Amino acid sequence: MNENDIAIIGAGPAGIAAALQLARFEIHPFIYEADRAGGLLYEAGLVENYPGFPKGVQGPELAERIAASLDDSRSTLYPHEVTAVDYREDAFHVMAGGSEAEFSRLIMATGTKPRMLDDVDFEDGTNEEILYSIQGLRGSEGQSIAIIGAGDAAFDWALTLARKNDVTILQRSGSPRCNASLLRRARESERITVLEGTSVSAISRSDTGRFALALYGGGCLLRDRMTVDNVLAAVGREPRLECVSRTILGHAEEMAAAGRLRFVGDVVNGLRRQAAIAAGDGVRAAIDLCTVD
């Protein structure tokens, strides 16, 4: 197996961990990453369950540390989005940046993408202004922010933003779906309000140019609209697989059994989307692909 024999698509914790393990086999993979290396950790606040950080570590710091570990790995980082991945003539064909490359083995660490709001009536083009990432709000101060969703991401974003802003979490269900640590810290914050049993039926612009949210709760439309400076949606994520051909998806198990293909990290881990799990996935995939009989 030569050093260009394996490609990794995605440079989050799973993809980078795979590359580091491959380097131990003196294999230096080709890594595709359209965004910055480090993955979804740039969206995270305090990461409390990654080994080596007894007091936790901020997500962006951990992302940068993981990305920096690539520096001496001799891997090639290709900063272009992968538009298509197919399998034909006994090789994986990866299209990115207007060029195509062939590999005999492939590690898919493409992660996830945010699920869009699909049950809200948008007015005045507001659907294009809803945020699905915290990046545009980092550093904001003195704003009112509504977060739609009640999972780990929603509460984690709320805790980060509530340092200098007022945040309202709109929780459709009667109870939050986040972990106990996030819930406790949110309840201790004076700048976070949680509206239970409340969903958003429509979003428009107010007379002052702010977002106006029509809220639905208790089986009826609430009389007063909430107005806020920004709306952030955290209503779940789904696997990022749109670039993968049906041929690969339909024969993934066979290719895995033959030691040709691995899907690792958040793209396959469902609700178990944790950086530590993803890193372990990457290491295991690299070992499997290099020691197959």
C-alpha atoms as one frame of an Amber mdcrd trajectory, in Angstrom:
protein
   0.000   0.000   0.000   1.523   3.321  -1.040   1.069   6.589   0.828  -1.502
   7.876  -1.653  -3.629   4.751  -1.373  -6.077   6.044   1.243  -8.270   9.129
   1.169 -10.059  10.644   4.138 -13.049  12.888   3.530 -13.492  15.205   6.489
 -10.970  16.653   8.935 -12.890  16.605  12.180 -11.807  14.506  15.190 -12.567
  11.230  13.366 -10.739  12.065  10.161  -7.728  13.559  11.907  -7.440  10.656
  14.360  -7.495   8.277  11.398  -4.718  10.242   9.695  -2.564  10.178  12.823
  -2.961   6.430  13.177  -2.161   5.920   9.487   1.033   7.913   9.989   2.108
   5.259  12.487   1.923   2.782   9.599   4.022   5.194   7.496   0.957   5.945
   5.380   0.196   9.586   4.660  -3.362   9.985   3.411  -4.991  12.601   1.236
  -7.488  14.522   3.401 -10.353  16.503   1.894 -11.772  19.333   3.993 -13.685
  22.299   2.569 -13.823  24.104   5.909 -11.151  24.479   8.562  -9.797  21.334
  10.185 -11.272  20.606  13.596 -14.852  19.923  12.659 -18.006  20.691  14.595
 -16.040  21.378  17.766 -15.854  25.008  16.633 -19.580  25.138  17.422 -19.179
  23.779  20.957 -18.883  25.592  24.248 -17.377  23.699  27.159 -16.419  20.121
  26.292 -16.444  18.208  29.577 -15.896  14.607  28.490 -12.718  14.668  26.379
  -9.873  12.889  28.204  -6.914  14.994  29.241  -8.856  18.088  30.311  -9.917
  17.644  33.958 -11.781  20.978  34.019 -13.104  20.709  30.494 -11.973  22.612
  27.427 -13.673  25.111  25.144 -14.728  23.556  21.845 -12.765  25.936  19.581
  -9.591  25.388  21.614  -9.947  21.619  21.369 -10.640  21.907  17.630  -7.448
  23.913  17.132  -5.408  21.457  19.187  -6.726  18.499  17.209  -6.124  20.294
  13.907  -2.573  21.217  14.936  -1.774  17.541  15.490  -1.831  17.147  11.710
   1.201  19.396  11.284   3.780  16.629  11.590   1.713  13.812  10.123   2.837
  14.404   6.517  -0.792  14.132   5.425  -1.958  16.227   2.478  -4.850  18.539
   3.344  -6.855  19.460   0.263  -9.056  22.515   1.018 -11.903  21.867  -1.387
 -15.423  20.550  -1.045 -15.981  17.017  -2.263 -18.794  17.116  -4.791 -18.993
  13.431  -5.694 -17.633  10.076  -4.533 -18.192   7.002  -6.687 -16.803   3.491
  -7.028 -15.974   2.036 -10.405 -13.192   0.036 -12.048 -12.072  -1.253  -8.638
 -11.333   2.210  -7.225 -12.963   5.068  -5.354 -13.227   8.209  -7.484 -13.313
  11.482  -5.551 -14.293  14.722  -7.268 -13.240  17.985  -5.596 -11.970  21.350
  -6.731 -12.642  20.519 -10.356 -10.355  17.474 -10.378 -10.737  13.759  -9.822
  -8.481  11.372  -7.912  -8.566   7.595  -7.419  -7.970   5.648  -4.212  -8.225
   2.000  -3.296  -9.345   2.685   0.276 -11.588   5.372   1.702 -12.494   6.717
   5.134 -15.699   8.757   5.180 -15.652  11.248   8.060 -18.015  13.781   6.536
 -19.908  14.537   9.741 -23.363  16.082   9.772 -25.268  19.124   8.570 -27.968
  21.059  10.429 -31.592  20.120   9.919 -33.540  23.073   8.541 -36.727  24.481
  10.045 -39.505  22.994   7.916 -42.630  23.700   9.951 -42.391  27.489  10.253
 -44.070  30.061   8.013 -41.449  32.577   6.947 -42.321  36.060   5.785 -40.254
  38.717   4.025 -37.380  36.351   3.238 -36.600  35.727   6.899 -35.870  32.058
   6.136 -32.556  33.148   4.612 -31.577  35.025   7.760 -32.119  32.272  10.319
 -28.803  31.074  11.748 -27.928  27.393  12.093 -24.433  28.010  13.447 -23.178
  29.969  16.411 -20.203  31.324  14.478 -21.965  34.480  13.314 -22.886  35.376
  16.885 -19.599  34.741  18.664 -18.463  38.051  20.079 -21.978  39.532  20.043
 -22.942  41.671  23.004 -26.123  43.241  24.324 -28.434  41.361  21.945 -31.599
  39.384  22.465 -31.382  35.938  20.887 -34.022  33.247  20.469 -32.843  29.651
  20.142 -35.304  27.172  18.659 -34.614  23.697  20.044 -33.981  22.049  23.378
 -31.159  19.557  22.859 -27.506  19.688  23.855 -26.600  22.122  21.070 -29.366
  24.573  21.982 -28.394  24.705  25.651 -24.680  24.729  24.907 -25.085  27.677
  22.519 -27.288  29.455  25.050 -24.610  29.186  27.755 -21.957  30.572  25.401
 -24.087  33.474  24.197 -25.553  34.329  27.610 -22.197  35.612  28.804 -22.984
  38.919  27.090 -26.510  38.544  25.687 -30.049  37.686  26.743 -31.122  34.284
  25.430 -34.534  32.626  25.241 -34.742  28.903  24.529 -37.976  27.909  22.804
 -38.628  24.351  23.890 -41.454  22.614  22.061 -41.668  19.673  24.446 -42.494
  19.786  28.114 -38.999  18.750  29.134 -35.542  19.523  27.699 -33.563  16.902
  25.805 -30.137  18.145  26.887 -27.837  16.474  29.383 -28.145  17.214  33.090
 -24.970  19.296  33.331 -26.073  21.710  30.599 -29.547  21.996  32.118 -28.193
  22.791  35.564 -25.864  25.490  34.276 -28.606  27.033  32.147 -30.954  27.199
  35.113 -28.247  28.958  37.112 -27.852  31.660  34.459 -29.817  34.874  34.976
 -29.661  35.641  31.254 -31.256  32.439  29.971 -35.026  31.977  29.842 -36.559
  28.632  28.876 -40.117  28.673  27.516 -41.419  25.139  27.842 -44.117  23.769
  25.576 -43.608  26.617  23.129 -43.025  26.356  19.391 -42.632  28.903  16.609
 -45.373  29.020  13.990 -44.175  32.021  11.955 -41.245  34.413  11.682 -41.454
  37.875  10.154 -39.903  41.316  10.542 -41.224  43.807  13.077 -41.678  47.528
  12.373 -38.250  48.116  13.905 -36.566  45.546  11.681 -36.161  42.913  14.389
 -37.355  39.332  14.069 -40.952  38.808  15.178 -41.805  35.273  16.261 -45.377
  34.039  16.460 -45.422  31.523  19.289 -47.697  28.541  19.694 -48.220  26.983
  23.110 -50.855  25.287  25.179 -52.777  24.330  22.058 -53.278  27.879  20.823
 -51.490  30.792  19.183 -50.097  33.115  21.818 -51.328  36.701  21.568 -48.047
  38.598  21.759 -45.223  38.083  19.304 -41.690  37.811  20.630 -39.235  40.232
  19.030 -35.522  39.498  19.099 -32.340  40.600  17.358 -31.345  37.133  16.137
 -32.838  33.673  15.718 -30.678  30.570  16.034 -32.078  27.140  15.133 -30.811
  23.947  16.769 -33.392  21.371  15.731 -31.128  18.434  15.044 -28.563  17.292
  12.526 -28.453  14.716   9.744 -25.628  12.754   8.102 -23.725  14.576   5.371
 -23.892  11.994   2.595 -25.162  13.897  -0.423 -21.862  13.516  -2.283 -21.792
   9.705  -1.967 -23.049   7.595  -4.852 -25.789   4.995  -4.530 -23.259   2.371
  -5.570 -21.179   3.010  -2.454 -24.138   3.328  -0.110 -25.697   0.158  -1.501
 -22.513  -1.914  -1.134 -21.016  -0.285   1.965 -21.107  -3.454   4.054 -19.356
  -5.490   1.366 -16.686  -2.827   0.914 -16.166  -2.640   4.660 -15.808  -6.419
   4.911 -13.196  -6.293   2.150 -11.188  -3.672   4.034 -11.860  -0.940   1.479
 -14.265   1.462   3.222 -15.110   2.868   6.642 -17.724   5.409   7.733 -16.567
   7.025  10.987 -17.588   9.686  13.472 -20.740  11.773  13.514 -21.840  10.678
  10.045 -22.825   7.286  11.491 -23.045   7.845  15.256 -26.564   9.258  15.495
 -27.238  10.678  18.953 -23.779   9.541  20.105 -22.082  12.492  18.414 -19.159
  12.978  20.785 -15.627  14.055  19.917 -14.064  11.282  21.995 -16.147   8.619
  20.246 -15.342  10.093  16.835 -11.605  10.079  17.546 -11.771   6.444  18.620
 -13.697   5.607  15.458 -10.951   7.159  13.358  -8.158   5.240  15.050 -10.042
   1.974  14.740 -10.826   2.556  11.054  -7.166   3.219  10.253  -6.085   0.044
  12.037  -8.775  -1.998  10.290  -7.819  -0.763   6.821  -4.139  -1.452   7.397
  -4.399  -4.873   9.014  -7.147  -6.505   6.990  -6.373 -10.091   5.987
